[in-house]
Amino acid sequence: MKLKTIFLVTIMSGLLTGYAQLVPMDYKDGEQKLSGFGVKPQNGLKEKSGVLILPAWMGIDEHSKESAAELSKLGYYAFVADIYGVDKRPKNAAEAGKNAGYYKQNFADYQRRIQLALDQLVKLGANPDKIVVMGYCFGGTGALEAVRGNLKVQGAVSFHGGLGKDASRAVNKINSKVLVLHGADDPYVPKAEVDAFQEEMKSSGADWQMVFYANAVHAFTHKDAGSDNSKGAAYNELAEKRSWIAFKNFLKEAL
């Protein structure tokens, strides 16, 4: 029994090693308190490259923390952004939709919160000239907003994120590289939105790529999304693995 207990403790310790490296980092937007998570690389790259992670619409979650821990193993500084604030994190999907909807409509506020998170990543030790921003779902939209707002990043990566923006907004020149990893059957991003996004990228002069994954819908990297594609959001193991490989290749190119 004692040996069994020791074995279980050892296994759990191994699973929690990456998480143990994540450090809460408090910061502010005016009077609004924010708190994200930073992690330094286990064996850092000489360029001190960094990745800013923008979570999905529920805010900081296990998925974004796992990504930060994995990136640290690859040699990157990583920071998980708090977009909503410590006292405004949604308790359910209805609140998440309301919160995310606000930032989609008020994109300047979204861009400002992203910039504040970038500042924290630099404070952690990342080279300000070697940063990529990535995001999941709502966070994927944020990654695109970062380059639309010409924030100082070398690249932006959207995992199953929304692509649209108000047609009345000007199309600015985009100097950062852009990678969009998209479920081919995502019902929440209609063809018209995909087409408009591609036209925007062409007009902006961006160096962009868009990869479609077969049989994948929204949230295909989220293991807690279930496996029923008919619900519109579902996990797809193959798409998750392929998109992560594409992401890692992009990091090597952009940084």
C-alpha positions in Angstrom: 0.0 0.0 0.0 2.9 2.4 0.9 4.6 1.7 -2.4 1.3 2.3 -4.3 1.0 5.7 -2.5 4.5 6.7 -3.4 3.9 5.7 -7.0 0.8 7.8 -7.3 2.5 10.8 -5.7 5.3 10.5 -8.1 3.0 10.4 -11.1 1.0 13.4 -9.9 4.2 15.3 -9.2 5.3 14.7 -12.8 1.9 15.9 -14.2 2.0 19.0 -12.1 5.6 20.0 -12.9 4.7 22.3 -15.8 2.0 23.9 -13.8 4.3 24.5 -10.8 6.3 26.9 -13.0 3.3 29.1 -13.8 3.5 32.3 -11.6 0.5 34.6 -11.1 1.3 38.1 -12.2 -1.0 41.0 -11.1 -1.3 44.1 -13.2 -3.9 46.8 -13.9 -5.8 48.7 -16.6 -6.5 51.9 -14.8 -8.5 50.8 -11.7 -9.3 47.4 -13.1 -7.3 44.6 -11.5 -6.0 42.0 -13.8 -4.1 38.8 -13.1 -2.5 36.5 -15.6 0.1 33.6 -15.5 3.7 33.8 -16.6 6.2 31.0 -17.1 9.9 31.2 -17.9 11.4 28.6 -20.2 13.1 25.5 -18.7 16.0 25.9 -21.3 15.5 29.3 -22.9 16.3 30.1 -26.5 19.1 32.5 -26.9 16.8 35.1 -28.5 14.6 35.0 -25.4 11.5 34.6 -27.6 8.1 34.9 -26.0 4.5 33.9 -26.7 1.4 35.7 -25.4 -1.6 33.4 -25.0 -5.1 34.8 -25.3 -7.7 32.4 -23.7 -11.1 31.5 -25.1 -14.3 33.3 -24.1 -14.4 31.8 -20.5 -11.2 33.5 -19.7 -8.1 31.9 -18.2 -8.6 28.1 -18.3 -6.7 24.9 -18.0 -6.2 24.8 -21.8 -4.3 28.1 -21.9 -2.2 27.2 -18.9 -1.3 23.8 -20.5 -0.2 25.7 -23.6 2.0 28.0 -21.6 3.6 25.1 -19.8 4.2 23.3 -23.0 5.7 26.4 -24.6 8.1 26.8 -21.7 9.4 23.3 -22.4 10.1 24.4 -26.0 12.2 27.3 -24.7 9.8 30.2 -24.9 8.7 32.7 -22.3 4.9 32.6 -22.1 2.2 34.7 -20.5 -1.5 33.9 -20.3 -3.5 37.2 -20.5 -6.4 38.2 -18.3 -8.6 40.1 -20.6 -11.7 40.5 -18.4 -10.3 41.3 -15.0 -10.2 39.4 -11.7 -13.7 40.3 -10.7 -15.3 39.9 -14.1 -14.5 36.4 -15.1 -17.7 34.7 -16.5 -19.4 32.0 -14.5 -21.3 30.6 -17.4 -21.6 30.7 -21.2 -24.1 33.5 -21.1 -21.7 35.8 -19.2 -18.9 34.7 -21.4 -20.8 35.6 -24.5 -21.6 39.0 -23.1 -18.0 39.7 -22.0 -16.5 38.5 -25.3 -19.1 40.4 -27.3 -18.1 43.7 -25.6 -14.5 43.3 -26.6 -15.3 42.3 -30.2 -17.4 45.5 -30.6 -15.0 47.7 -28.6 -11.8 46.4 -30.3 -9.7 49.3 -29.1 -10.3 48.2 -25.5 -9.4 44.6 -26.5 -6.2 45.8 -28.1 -5.3 47.8 -25.0 -5.7 44.8 -22.8 -3.6 42.8 -25.1 -0.9 45.4 -25.0 -0.9 45.4 -21.2 -0.4 41.6 -21.3 2.4 42.0 -23.8 4.0 44.4 -21.3 3.8 41.6 -18.6 5.5 39.1 -21.0 8.4 41.5 -21.5 8.5 42.1 -17.7 8.8 38.3 -17.3 12.0 38.4 -19.4 10.9 38.0 -23.1 12.6 40.0 -25.8 10.2 42.7 -26.9 11.4 42.2 -30.5 10.7 38.4 -30.5 7.1 37.9 -29.6 4.2 36.0 -31.2 0.6 36.3 -29.9 -1.7 33.3 -30.2 -5.2 32.7 -29.1 -8.1 30.2 -28.9 -11.6 31.0 -30.1 -12.3 34.5 -28.7 -8.5 34.7 -28.1 -7.9 33.9 -31.7 -10.0 36.9 -32.6 -7.7 38.9 -30.2 -4.6 37.6 -31.9 -5.9 39.1 -35.2 -6.8 42.3 -33.4 -3.3 42.6 -32.2 -1.9 42.8 -35.7 -4.9 44.9 -36.9 -3.8 47.4 -34.2 -0.2 47.1 -35.2 0.9 46.0 -31.8 4.6 45.1 -31.6 4.5 41.4 -32.4 6.3 39.4 -35.0 3.3 37.2 -35.7 -0.3 36.3 -34.7 -1.8 32.8 -34.6 -5.6 32.1 -34.4 -6.8 28.7 -33.4 -10.5 28.3 -34.4 -11.0 32.0 -33.8 -13.6 34.4 -35.2 -12.2 36.2 -38.3 -14.7 39.1 -38.8 -14.5 42.8 -38.2 -16.8 45.6 -38.9 -16.8 46.4 -42.6 -16.7 50.1 -41.8 -13.3 49.8 -40.2 -10.3 50.8 -42.3 -7.9 48.1 -43.5 -4.5 49.0 -42.1 -1.2 47.6 -43.4 -0.2 44.5 -41.4 3.5 44.1 -40.9 3.3 40.9 -38.8 3.0 37.4 -40.1 -0.4 35.8 -39.7 -1.4 32.1 -39.3 -5.1 31.0 -39.1 -5.8 27.4 -38.1 -9.4 26.8 -38.9 -11.9 24.0 -38.7 -13.2 23.3 -42.2 -16.7 22.6 -40.8 -16.9 25.4 -38.3 -20.5 26.6 -38.3 -19.8 29.8 -36.3 -17.6 31.3 -39.1 -19.6 31.4 -42.3 -18.0 31.4 -45.7 -18.7 35.1 -46.2 -16.6 35.8 -43.1 -13.8 33.7 -44.3 -13.9 35.4 -47.7 -13.9 38.8 -46.2 -11.0 38.0 -44.0 -8.9 36.7 -46.9 -9.7 39.9 -48.8 -8.6 41.9 -45.8 -5.3 40.0 -45.6 -4.7 40.6 -49.3 -5.5 44.4 -49.0 -3.3 44.7 -45.8 -0.3 43.3 -47.6 0.1 40.8 -44.8 2.3 37.6 -45.0 -0.6 35.3 -44.1 -1.5 31.6 -44.1 -4.8 29.8 -43.5 -5.0 26.1 -42.9 -8.3 24.2 -42.9 -8.7 20.9 -41.0 -11.1 18.3 -42.3 -14.0 17.2 -40.1 -13.1 19.8 -37.6 -15.6 22.3 -36.1 -15.2 25.1 -33.6 -13.0 24.6 -30.5 -11.3 21.6 -32.0 -8.3 21.9 -29.6 -10.4 21.9 -26.5 -10.6 18.4 -25.0 -13.6 19.4 -22.8 -15.7 20.3 -25.9 -16.9 16.7 -26.4 -16.8 14.8 -29.7 -20.2 15.6 -31.3 -19.6 17.8 -34.3 -23.3 18.4 -34.7 -23.1 20.7 -31.7 -20.9 23.0 -33.6 -18.0 22.8 -31.1 -16.1 19.6 -30.5 -12.6 18.3 -29.9 -10.7 16.7 -32.8 -7.5 15.0 -31.8 -6.0 14.9 -35.3 -6.7 18.6 -36.0 -5.3 19.5 -32.6 -2.0 17.6 -33.3 -1.7 19.0 -36.8 -2.4 22.6 -35.8 0.1 22.5 -32.9 2.8 21.3 -35.4 1.9 24.1 -37.7 2.1 26.6 -34.8 5.5 25.4 -33.7 6.8 25.7 -37.3 5.4 29.2 -37.5 7.2 30.2 -34.3 10.5 29.0 -35.7 9.9 31.1 -38.8 8.5 34.2 -37.2 11.0 34.3 -34.3 
